[in-house]
Amino acid sequence: MAETDPKSVQDLTNVVQTLLQQMQDKFQTMSDQIIGRNILTISNMSTRIDDLEKNITDLMTQAGVEEIEAAPEKAKEGPGS
């Protein structure tokens, strides 16, 4: 096996370290973007759910239906009550 030049080994080490650092930076950037999108999506979904709940409440009020809490109590009583 031929001897290797210490300078070339050091150069190769530096190149590999630089490439690994660049890859880590890119993965971190991608991770941050994904997390940012997920937070935005969750916030958007939360707003839509709130709007849906309000619309359901408005429709129930218009239809003259009792509050939502009253319905589970009736279901607990069962058909033979």
Phi and psi restraints in degrees (range 20) as a CNS / XPLOR table:
assign (resid 1 and name C) (resid 2 and name N)
       (resid 2 and name CA) (resid 2 and name C) 1.0 -75.8 20.0 2
assign (resid 2 and name N) (resid 2 and name CA)
       (resid 2 and name C) (resid 3 and name N) 1.0 149.1 20.0 2
assign (resid 2 and name C) (resid 3 and name N)
       (resid 3 and name CA) (resid 3 and name C) 1.0 -73.1 20.0 2
assign (resid 3 and name N) (resid 3 and name CA)
       (resid 3 and name C) (resid 4 and name N) 1.0 145.9 20.0 2
assign (resid 3 and name C) (resid 4 and name N)
       (resid 4 and name CA) (resid 4 and name C) 1.0 -102.7 20.0 2
assign (resid 4 and name N) (resid 4 and name CA)
       (resid 4 and name C) (resid 5 and name N) 1.0 147.2 20.0 2
assign (resid 4 and name C) (resid 5 and name N)
       (resid 5 and name CA) (resid 5 and name C) 1.0 -74.5 20.0 2
assign (resid 5 and name N) (resid 5 and name CA)
       (resid 5 and name C) (resid 6 and name N) 1.0 123.7 20.0 2
assign (resid 5 and name C) (resid 6 and name N)
       (resid 6 and name CA) (resid 6 and name C) 1.0 -56.5 20.0 2
assign (resid 6 and name N) (resid 6 and name CA)
       (resid 6 and name C) (resid 7 and name N) 1.0 -32.3 20.0 2
assign (resid 6 and name C) (resid 7 and name N)
       (resid 7 and name CA) (resid 7 and name C) 1.0 -66.7 20.0 2
assign (resid 7 and name N) (resid 7 and name CA)
       (resid 7 and name C) (resid 8 and name N) 1.0 -42.0 20.0 2
assign (resid 7 and name C) (resid 8 and name N)
       (resid 8 and name CA) (resid 8 and name C) 1.0 -69.0 20.0 2
assign (resid 8 and name N) (resid 8 and name CA)
       (resid 8 and name C) (resid 9 and name N) 1.0 -34.0 20.0 2
assign (resid 8 and name C) (resid 9 and name N)
       (resid 9 and name CA) (resid 9 and name C) 1.0 -65.3 20.0 2
assign (resid 9 and name N) (resid 9 and name CA)
       (resid 9 and name C) (resid 10 and name N) 1.0 -42.9 20.0 2
assign (resid 9 and name C) (resid 10 and name N)
       (resid 10 and name CA) (resid 10 and name C) 1.0 -64.8 20.0 2
assign (resid 10 and name N) (resid 10 and name CA)
       (resid 10 and name C) (resid 11 and name N) 1.0 -40.8 20.0 2
assign (resid 10 and name C) (resid 11 and name N)
       (resid 11 and name CA) (resid 11 and name C) 1.0 -62.0 20.0 2
assign (resid 11 and name N) (resid 11 and name CA)
       (resid 11 and name C) (resid 12 and name N) 1.0 -44.6 20.0 2
assign (resid 11 and name C) (resid 12 and name N)
       (resid 12 and name CA) (resid 12 and name C) 1.0 -63.1 20.0 2
assign (resid 12 and name N) (resid 12 and name CA)
       (resid 12 and name C) (resid 13 and name N) 1.0 -42.1 20.0 2
assign (resid 12 and name C) (resid 13 and name N)
       (resid 13 and name CA) (resid 13 and name C) 1.0 -60.0 20.0 2
assign (resid 13 and name N) (resid 13 and name CA)
       (resid 13 and name C) (resid 14 and name N) 1.0 -43.8 20.0 2
assign (resid 13 and name C) (resid 14 and name N)
       (resid 14 and name CA) (resid 14 and name C) 1.0 -63.2 20.0 2
assign (resid 14 and name N) (resid 14 and name CA)
       (resid 14 and name C) (resid 15 and name N) 1.0 -40.6 20.0 2
assign (resid 14 and name C) (resid 15 and name N)
       (resid 15 and name CA) (resid 15 and name C) 1.0 -64.2 20.0 2
assign (resid 15 and name N) (resid 15 and name CA)
       (resid 15 and name C) (resid 16 and name N) 1.0 -45.1 20.0 2
assign (resid 15 and name C) (resid 16 and name N)
       (resid 16 and name CA) (resid 16 and name C) 1.0 -64.1 20.0 2
assign (resid 16 and name N) (resid 16 and name CA)
       (resid 16 and name C) (resid 17 and name N) 1.0 -43.3 20.0 2
assign (resid 16 and name C) (resid 17 and name N)
       (resid 17 and name CA) (resid 17 and name C) 1.0 -62.4 20.0 2
assign (resid 17 and name N) (resid 17 and name CA)
       (resid 17 and name C) (resid 18 and name N) 1.0 -40.5 20.0 2
assign (resid 17 and name C) (resid 18 and name N)
       (resid 18 and name CA) (resid 18 and name C) 1.0 -63.9 20.0 2
assign (resid 18 and name N) (resid 18 and name CA)
       (resid 18 and name C) (resid 19 and name N) 1.0 -44.7 20.0 2
assign (resid 18 and name C) (resid 19 and name N)
       (resid 19 and name CA) (resid 19 and name C) 1.0 -62.9 20.0 2
assign (resid 19 and name N) (resid 19 and name CA)
       (resid 19 and name C) (resid 20 and name N) 1.0 -43.2 20.0 2
assign (resid 19 and name C) (resid 20 and name N)
       (resid 20 and name CA) (resid 20 and name C) 1.0 -63.1 20.0 2
assign (resid 20 and name N) (resid 20 and name CA)
       (resid 20 and name C) (resid 21 and name N) 1.0 -40.2 20.0 2
assign (resid 20 and name C) (resid 21 and name N)
       (resid 21 and name CA) (resid 21 and name C) 1.0 -64.8 20.0 2
assign (resid 21 and name N) (resid 21 and name CA)
       (resid 21 and name C) (resid 22 and name N) 1.0 -41.2 20.0 2
assign (resid 21 and name C) (resid 22 and name N)
       (resid 22 and name CA) (resid 22 and name C) 1.0 -63.2 20.0 2
assign (resid 22 and name N) (resid 22 and name CA)
       (resid 22 and name C) (resid 23 and name N) 1.0 -42.2 20.0 2
assign (resid 22 and name C) (resid 23 and name N)
       (resid 23 and name CA) (resid 23 and name C) 1.0 -63.4 20.0 2
assign (resid 23 and name N) (resid 23 and name CA)
       (resid 23 and name C) (resid 24 and name N) 1.0 -43.0 20.0 2
assign (resid 23 and name C) (resid 24 and name N)
       (resid 24 and name CA) (resid 24 and name C) 1.0 -62.2 20.0 2
assign (resid 24 and name N) (resid 24 and name CA)
       (resid 24 and name C) (resid 25 and name N) 1.0 -41.8 20.0 2
assign (resid 24 and name C) (resid 25 and name N)
       (resid 25 and name CA) (resid 25 and name C) 1.0 -62.5 20.0 2
assign (resid 25 and name N) (resid 25 and name CA)
       (resid 25 and name C) (resid 26 and name N) 1.0 -42.1 20.0 2
assign (resid 25 and name C) (resid 26 and name N)
       (resid 26 and name CA) (resid 26 and name C) 1.0 -66.2 20.0 2
assign (resid 26 and name N) (resid 26 and name CA)
       (resid 26 and name C) (resid 27 and name N) 1.0 -42.4 20.0 2
assign (resid 26 and name C) (resid 27 and name N)
       (resid 27 and name CA) (resid 27 and name C) 1.0 -63.9 20.0 2
assign (resid 27 and name N) (resid 27 and name CA)
       (resid 27 and name C) (resid 28 and name N) 1.0 -38.4 20.0 2
assign (resid 27 and name C) (resid 28 and name N)
       (resid 28 and name CA) (resid 28 and name C) 1.0 -64.8 20.0 2
assign (resid 28 and name N) (resid 28 and name CA)
       (resid 28 and name C) (resid 29 and name N) 1.0 -41.8 20.0 2
assign (resid 28 and name C) (resid 29 and name N)
       (resid 29 and name CA) (resid 29 and name C) 1.0 -61.7 20.0 2
assign (resid 29 and name N) (resid 29 and name CA)
       (resid 29 and name C) (resid 30 and name N) 1.0 -45.2 20.0 2
assign (resid 29 and name C) (resid 30 and name N)
       (resid 30 and name CA) (resid 30 and name C) 1.0 -63.4 20.0 2
assign (resid 30 and name N) (resid 30 and name CA)
       (resid 30 and name C) (resid 31 and name N) 1.0 -42.1 20.0 2
assign (resid 30 and name C) (resid 31 and name N)
       (resid 31 and name CA) (resid 31 and name C) 1.0 -61.5 20.0 2
assign (resid 31 and name N) (resid 31 and name CA)
       (resid 31 and name C) (resid 32 and name N) 1.0 -45.2 20.0 2
assign (resid 31 and name C) (resid 32 and name N)
       (resid 32 and name CA) (resid 32 and name C) 1.0 -61.1 20.0 2
assign (resid 32 and name N) (resid 32 and name CA)
       (resid 32 and name C) (resid 33 and name N) 1.0 -39.9 20.0 2
assign (resid 32 and name C) (resid 33 and name N)
       (resid 33 and name CA) (resid 33 and name C) 1.0 -65.7 20.0 2
assign (resid 33 and name N) (resid 33 and name CA)
       (resid 33 and name C) (resid 34 and name N) 1.0 -42.4 20.0 2
assign (resid 33 and name C) (resid 34 and name N)
       (resid 34 and name CA) (resid 34 and name C) 1.0 -64.1 20.0 2
assign (resid 34 and name N) (resid 34 and name CA)
       (resid 34 and name C) (resid 35 and name N) 1.0 -45.3 20.0 2
assign (resid 34 and name C) (resid 35 and name N)
       (resid 35 and name CA) (resid 35 and name C) 1.0 -62.6 20.0 2
assign (resid 35 and name N) (resid 35 and name CA)
       (resid 35 and name C) (resid 36 and name N) 1.0 -41.9 20.0 2
assign (resid 35 and name C) (resid 36 and name N)
       (resid 36 and name CA) (resid 36 and name C) 1.0 -61.4 20.0 2
assign (resid 36 and name N) (resid 36 and name CA)
       (resid 36 and name C) (resid 37 and name N) 1.0 -41.6 20.0 2
assign (resid 36 and name C) (resid 37 and name N)
       (resid 37 and name CA) (resid 37 and name C) 1.0 -66.1 20.0 2
assign (resid 37 and name N) (resid 37 and name CA)
       (resid 37 and name C) (resid 38 and name N) 1.0 -40.5 20.0 2
assign (resid 37 and name C) (resid 38 and name N)
       (resid 38 and name CA) (resid 38 and name C) 1.0 -64.1 20.0 2
assign (resid 38 and name N) (resid 38 and name CA)
       (resid 38 and name C) (resid 39 and name N) 1.0 -41.2 20.0 2
assign (resid 38 and name C) (resid 39 and name N)
       (resid 39 and name CA) (resid 39 and name C) 1.0 -63.8 20.0 2
assign (resid 39 and name N) (resid 39 and name CA)
       (resid 39 and name C) (resid 40 and name N) 1.0 -43.0 20.0 2
assign (resid 39 and name C) (resid 40 and name N)
       (resid 40 and name CA) (resid 40 and name C) 1.0 -63.5 20.0 2
assign (resid 40 and name N) (resid 40 and name CA)
       (resid 40 and name C) (resid 41 and name N) 1.0 -42.4 20.0 2
assign (resid 40 and name C) (resid 41 and name N)
       (resid 41 and name CA) (resid 41 and name C) 1.0 -63.8 20.0 2
assign (resid 41 and name N) (resid 41 and name CA)
       (resid 41 and name C) (resid 42 and name N) 1.0 -44.4 20.0 2
assign (resid 41 and name C) (resid 42 and name N)
       (resid 42 and name CA) (resid 42 and name C) 1.0 -63.5 20.0 2
assign (resid 42 and name N) (resid 42 and name CA)
       (resid 42 and name C) (resid 43 and name N) 1.0 -42.7 20.0 2
assign (resid 42 and name C) (resid 43 and name N)
       (resid 43 and name CA) (resid 43 and name C) 1.0 -62.4 20.0 2
assign (resid 43 and name N) (resid 43 and name CA)
       (resid 43 and name C) (resid 44 and name N) 1.0 -42.5 20.0 2
assign (resid 43 and name C) (resid 44 and name N)
       (resid 44 and name CA) (resid 44 and name C) 1.0 -63.9 20.0 2
assign (resid 44 and name N) (resid 44 and name CA)
       (resid 44 and name C) (resid 45 and name N) 1.0 -43.2 20.0 2
assign (resid 44 and name C) (resid 45 and name N)
       (resid 45 and name CA) (resid 45 and name C) 1.0 -64.5 20.0 2
assign (resid 45 and name N) (resid 45 and name CA)
       (resid 45 and name C) (resid 46 and name N) 1.0 -39.5 20.0 2
assign (resid 45 and name C) (resid 46 and name N)
       (resid 46 and name CA) (resid 46 and name C) 1.0 -60.9 20.0 2
assign (resid 46 and name N) (resid 46 and name CA)
       (resid 46 and name C) (resid 47 and name N) 1.0 -43.2 20.0 2
assign (resid 46 and name C) (resid 47 and name N)
       (resid 47 and name CA) (resid 47 and name C) 1.0 -63.5 20.0 2
assign (resid 47 and name N) (resid 47 and name CA)
       (resid 47 and name C) (resid 48 and name N) 1.0 -42.0 20.0 2
assign (resid 47 and name C) (resid 48 and name N)
       (resid 48 and name CA) (resid 48 and name C) 1.0 -64.7 20.0 2
assign (resid 48 and name N) (resid 48 and name CA)
       (resid 48 and name C) (resid 49 and name N) 1.0 -39.7 20.0 2
assign (resid 48 and name C) (resid 49 and name N)
       (resid 49 and name CA) (resid 49 and name C) 1.0 -65.1 20.0 2
assign (resid 49 and name N) (resid 49 and name CA)
       (resid 49 and name C) (resid 50 and name N) 1.0 -42.6 20.0 2
assign (resid 49 and name C) (resid 50 and name N)
       (resid 50 and name CA) (resid 50 and name C) 1.0 -59.7 20.0 2
assign (resid 50 and name N) (resid 50 and name CA)
       (resid 50 and name C) (resid 51 and name N) 1.0 -44.1 20.0 2
assign (resid 50 and name C) (resid 51 and name N)
       (resid 51 and name CA) (resid 51 and name C) 1.0 -63.3 20.0 2
assign (resid 51 and name N) (resid 51 and name CA)
       (resid 51 and name C) (resid 52 and name N) 1.0 -41.7 20.0 2
assign (resid 51 and name C) (resid 52 and name N)
       (resid 52 and name CA) (resid 52 and name C) 1.0 -62.8 20.0 2
assign (resid 52 and name N) (resid 52 and name CA)
       (resid 52 and name C) (resid 53 and name N) 1.0 -44.9 20.0 2
assign (resid 52 and name C) (resid 53 and name N)
       (resid 53 and name CA) (resid 53 and name C) 1.0 -60.4 20.0 2
assign (resid 53 and name N) (resid 53 and name CA)
       (resid 53 and name C) (resid 54 and name N) 1.0 -41.3 20.0 2
assign (resid 53 and name C) (resid 54 and name N)
       (resid 54 and name CA) (resid 54 and name C) 1.0 -64.1 20.0 2
assign (resid 54 and name N) (resid 54 and name CA)
       (resid 54 and name C) (resid 55 and name N) 1.0 -43.9 20.0 2
assign (resid 54 and name C) (resid 55 and name N)
       (resid 55 and name CA) (resid 55 and name C) 1.0 -63.0 20.0 2
assign (resid 55 and name N) (resid 55 and name CA)
       (resid 55 and name C) (resid 56 and name N) 1.0 -40.7 20.0 2
assign (resid 55 and name C) (resid 56 and name N)
       (resid 56 and name CA) (resid 56 and name C) 1.0 -63.9 20.0 2
assign (resid 56 and name N) (resid 56 and name CA)
       (resid 56 and name C) (resid 57 and name N) 1.0 -43.9 20.0 2
assign (resid 56 and name C) (resid 57 and name N)
       (resid 57 and name CA) (resid 57 and name C) 1.0 -61.0 20.0 2
assign (resid 57 and name N) (resid 57 and name CA)
       (resid 57 and name C) (resid 58 and name N) 1.0 -43.5 20.0 2
assign (resid 57 and name C) (resid 58 and name N)
       (resid 58 and name CA) (resid 58 and name C) 1.0 -62.2 20.0 2
assign (resid 58 and name N) (resid 58 and name CA)
       (resid 58 and name C) (resid 59 and name N) 1.0 -43.4 20.0 2
assign (resid 58 and name C) (resid 59 and name N)
       (resid 59 and name CA) (resid 59 and name C) 1.0 -65.0 20.0 2
assign (resid 59 and name N) (resid 59 and name CA)
       (resid 59 and name C) (resid 60 and name N) 1.0 -39.9 20.0 2
assign (resid 59 and name C) (resid 60 and name N)
       (resid 60 and name CA) (resid 60 and name C) 1.0 -64.3 20.0 2
assign (resid 60 and name N) (resid 60 and name CA)
       (resid 60 and name C) (resid 61 and name N) 1.0 -40.2 20.0 2
assign (resid 60 and name C) (resid 61 and name N)
       (resid 61 and name CA) (resid 61 and name C) 1.0 -63.4 20.0 2
assign (resid 61 and name N) (resid 61 and name CA)
       (resid 61 and name C) (resid 62 and name N) 1.0 -44.3 20.0 2
assign (resid 61 and name C) (resid 62 and name N)
       (resid 62 and name CA) (resid 62 and name C) 1.0 -63.3 20.0 2
assign (resid 62 and name N) (resid 62 and name CA)
       (resid 62 and name C) (resid 63 and name N) 1.0 -33.8 20.0 2
assign (resid 62 and name C) (resid 63 and name N)
       (resid 63 and name CA) (resid 63 and name C) 1.0 -83.9 20.0 2
assign (resid 63 and name N) (resid 63 and name CA)
       (resid 63 and name C) (resid 64 and name N) 1.0 -8.2 20.0 2
assign (resid 63 and name C) (resid 64 and name N)
       (resid 64 and name CA) (resid 64 and name C) 1.0 78.2 20.0 2
assign (resid 64 and name N) (resid 64 and name CA)
       (resid 64 and name C) (resid 65 and name N) 1.0 23.5 20.0 2
assign (resid 64 and name C) (resid 65 and name N)
       (resid 65 and name CA) (resid 65 and name C) 1.0 -82.5 20.0 2
assign (resid 65 and name N) (resid 65 and name CA)
       (resid 65 and name C) (resid 66 and name N) 1.0 144.0 20.0 2
assign (resid 65 and name C) (resid 66 and name N)
       (resid 66 and name CA) (resid 66 and name C) 1.0 -68.0 20.0 2
assign (resid 66 and name N) (resid 66 and name CA)
       (resid 66 and name C) (resid 67 and name N) 1.0 172.1 20.0 2
assign (resid 66 and name C) (resid 67 and name N)
       (resid 67 and name CA) (resid 67 and name C) 1.0 -60.0 20.0 2
assign (resid 67 and name N) (resid 67 and name CA)
       (resid 67 and name C) (resid 68 and name N) 1.0 155.7 20.0 2
assign (resid 67 and name C) (resid 68 and name N)
       (resid 68 and name CA) (resid 68 and name C) 1.0 -62.4 20.0 2
assign (resid 68 and name N) (resid 68 and name CA)
       (resid 68 and name C) (resid 69 and name N) 1.0 -35.5 20.0 2
assign (resid 68 and name C) (resid 69 and name N)
       (resid 69 and name CA) (resid 69 and name C) 1.0 -62.4 20.0 2
assign (resid 69 and name N) (resid 69 and name CA)
       (resid 69 and name C) (resid 70 and name N) 1.0 -28.5 20.0 2
assign (resid 69 and name C) (resid 70 and name N)
       (resid 70 and name CA) (resid 70 and name C) 1.0 -72.5 20.0 2
assign (resid 70 and name N) (resid 70 and name CA)
       (resid 70 and name C) (resid 71 and name N) 1.0 -31.0 20.0 2
assign (resid 70 and name C) (resid 71 and name N)
       (resid 71 and name CA) (resid 71 and name C) 1.0 -64.5 20.0 2
assign (resid 71 and name N) (resid 71 and name CA)
       (resid 71 and name C) (resid 72 and name N) 1.0 -44.3 20.0 2
assign (resid 71 and name C) (resid 72 and name N)
       (resid 72 and name CA) (resid 72 and name C) 1.0 -63.7 20.0 2
assign (resid 72 and name N) (resid 72 and name CA)
       (resid 72 and name C) (resid 73 and name N) 1.0 -31.3 20.0 2
assign (resid 72 and name C) (resid 73 and name N)
       (resid 73 and name CA) (resid 73 and name C) 1.0 -64.4 20.0 2
assign (resid 73 and name N) (resid 73 and name CA)
       (resid 73 and name C) (resid 74 and name N) 1.0 -38.7 20.0 2
assign (resid 73 and name C) (resid 74 and name N)
       (resid 74 and name CA) (resid 74 and name C) 1.0 -66.4 20.0 2
assign (resid 74 and name N) (resid 74 and name CA)
       (resid 74 and name C) (resid 75 and name N) 1.0 -37.3 20.0 2
assign (resid 74 and name C) (resid 75 and name N)
       (resid 75 and name CA) (resid 75 and name C) 1.0 -67.8 20.0 2
assign (resid 75 and name N) (resid 75 and name CA)
       (resid 75 and name C) (resid 76 and name N) 1.0 -33.1 20.0 2
assign (resid 75 and name C) (resid 76 and name N)
       (resid 76 and name CA) (resid 76 and name C) 1.0 -68.7 20.0 2
assign (resid 76 and name N) (resid 76 and name CA)
       (resid 76 and name C) (resid 77 and name N) 1.0 -31.1 20.0 2
assign (resid 76 and name C) (resid 77 and name N)
       (resid 77 and name CA) (resid 77 and name C) 1.0 -63.4 20.0 2
assign (resid 77 and name N) (resid 77 and name CA)
       (resid 77 and name C) (resid 78 and name N) 1.0 -31.5 20.0 2
assign (resid 77 and name C) (resid 78 and name N)
       (resid 78 and name CA) (resid 78 and name C) 1.0 80.5 20.0 2
assign (resid 78 and name N) (resid 78 and name CA)
       (resid 78 and name C) (resid 79 and name N) 1.0 171.1 20.0 2
assign (resid 78 and name C) (resid 79 and name N)
       (resid 79 and name CA) (resid 79 and name C) 1.0 -72.9 20.0 2
assign (resid 79 and name N) (resid 79 and name CA)
       (resid 79 and name C) (resid 80 and name N) 1.0 -23.1 20.0 2
assign (resid 79 and name C) (resid 80 and name N)
       (resid 80 and name CA) (resid 80 and name C) 1.0 -91.1 20.0 2
assign (resid 80 and name N) (resid 80 and name CA)
       (resid 80 and name C) (resid 81 and name N) 1.0 2.8 20.0 2
